[in-house]
Amino acid sequence: MDADPKCPQCGCEHAYPDGSLWICPECGHEWSPQAATAEGTPDTATVRDANGNTLADGDSVTVLKDLKVKGSSLVVKGGTKVRNIRLTDGADGHNIACKISGIGTMNLKSEFVKKA
């Protein structure tokens, strides 16, 4: 039973096959394992800003609101333009690595920036 997929909506481990579809008994979601893997790959690699624009390495972004720097008394002011960002796979949600003048190297969450 280890090969059985989990429900993509609720994560239930008790999904069962019904023909070519898998069904979750907890939330009632039905899905095809082939369609789930084909659709899931591009979405996980895509990083979007607060407005839904796709970001790429080397883009410039603008910070939307004041952000406190953890462990410091510094603040990244809203409206700060950040150039030459790098997209990372941050497990904690910080998926943009950048260098901000006056502060230094740091990571940002894409939900707090917009593409410039």
C-alpha positions as CSV (number, residue, x, y, z in Angstrom):
1,M,0.0,0.0,0.0
2,D,3.0,2.3,0.1
3,A,2.6,2.9,-3.7
4,D,-0.9,4.4,-3.3
5,P,-0.9,8.1,-3.9
6,K,-2.0,10.6,-1.2
7,C,-4.9,13.0,-1.9
8,P,-3.5,16.2,-3.4
9,Q,-6.2,18.3,-1.7
10,C,-6.2,17.0,1.9
11,G,-3.2,14.6,2.0
12,C,-5.3,11.6,3.1
13,E,-3.5,8.3,2.8
14,H,-6.6,6.2,2.3
15,A,-7.3,7.1,-1.4
16,Y,-8.5,4.2,-3.5
17,P,-8.6,3.5,-7.3
18,D,-11.9,3.5,-9.2
19,G,-11.1,2.7,-12.8
20,S,-8.6,5.3,-14.1
21,L,-9.3,7.8,-11.3
22,W,-8.3,7.9,-7.6
23,I,-10.9,8.9,-5.0
24,C,-10.4,10.3,-1.5
25,P,-12.9,9.0,1.0
26,E,-12.4,12.0,3.4
27,C,-12.9,15.0,1.0
28,G,-14.4,13.3,-2.0
29,H,-11.7,14.6,-4.4
30,E,-11.2,12.6,-7.6
31,W,-8.0,12.8,-9.7
32,S,-5.9,11.1,-12.3
33,P,-2.3,10.3,-11.2
34,Q,-1.0,11.1,-14.7
35,A,-2.7,14.5,-14.8
36,A,-1.5,15.4,-11.3
37,T,2.1,14.8,-12.0
38,A,2.0,16.6,-15.4
39,E,0.2,19.6,-13.8
40,G,2.3,19.7,-10.6
41,T,5.7,20.1,-12.1
42,P,5.4,23.6,-13.7
43,D,3.5,25.1,-10.7
44,T,6.1,24.1,-8.2
45,A,9.0,25.6,-10.2
46,T,7.1,28.9,-10.9
47,V,7.6,31.8,-8.5
48,R,5.0,34.6,-8.7
49,D,4.9,38.0,-7.1
50,A,2.0,39.6,-5.2
51,N,0.2,40.5,-8.4
52,G,0.6,37.1,-10.0
53,N,3.4,38.0,-12.4
54,T,6.0,35.3,-13.0
55,L,9.5,36.1,-11.7
56,A,12.8,34.9,-13.1
57,D,16.4,35.1,-12.2
58,G,17.9,38.6,-12.8
59,D,14.5,40.4,-12.6
60,S,14.1,43.6,-10.6
61,V,11.4,43.8,-7.9
62,T,9.9,46.5,-5.6
63,V,9.2,45.7,-2.0
64,L,5.5,46.4,-1.2
65,K,5.6,47.1,2.5
66,D,8.0,47.7,5.4
67,L,9.7,44.5,6.3
68,K,11.6,44.0,9.6
69,V,14.9,42.2,9.3
70,K,14.9,39.3,11.7
71,G,17.6,39.5,14.5
72,S,18.3,43.2,13.7
73,S,16.8,46.6,14.2
74,L,17.0,47.3,10.4
75,V,13.9,47.7,8.2
76,V,13.5,47.2,4.5
77,K,11.3,50.2,3.5
78,G,8.3,49.7,1.2
79,G,9.1,51.0,-2.3
80,T,12.7,49.8,-2.1
81,K,13.8,48.5,-5.6
82,V,15.9,45.3,-5.6
83,R,17.8,44.5,-8.7
84,N,19.2,41.2,-10.0
85,I,17.2,38.7,-7.8
86,R,17.9,35.0,-7.7
87,L,15.1,32.4,-7.3
88,T,15.8,29.8,-4.6
89,D,13.9,26.8,-3.3
90,G,13.5,28.1,0.3
91,A,11.8,25.5,2.5
92,D,10.7,28.3,4.8
93,G,8.9,30.3,2.0
94,H,11.7,32.7,1.4
95,N,12.2,32.0,-2.3
96,I,14.0,35.1,-3.5
97,A,17.7,35.7,-2.7
98,C,18.9,39.2,-3.2
99,K,21.3,42.0,-2.1
100,I,19.8,45.2,-0.7
101,S,22.1,48.2,-0.5
102,G,22.6,49.4,3.1
103,I,21.4,46.0,4.5
104,G,23.3,43.3,2.6
105,T,22.4,39.8,1.4
106,M,19.0,38.5,2.5
107,N,16.1,36.3,1.4
108,L,12.6,37.6,0.7
109,K,9.2,36.0,0.2
110,S,7.7,36.6,-3.2
111,E,4.3,37.6,-1.7
112,F,5.9,40.9,-0.4
113,V,7.3,42.1,-3.8
114,K,6.0,43.1,-7.2
115,K,7.9,43.0,-10.5
116,A,9.4,46.3,-11.4
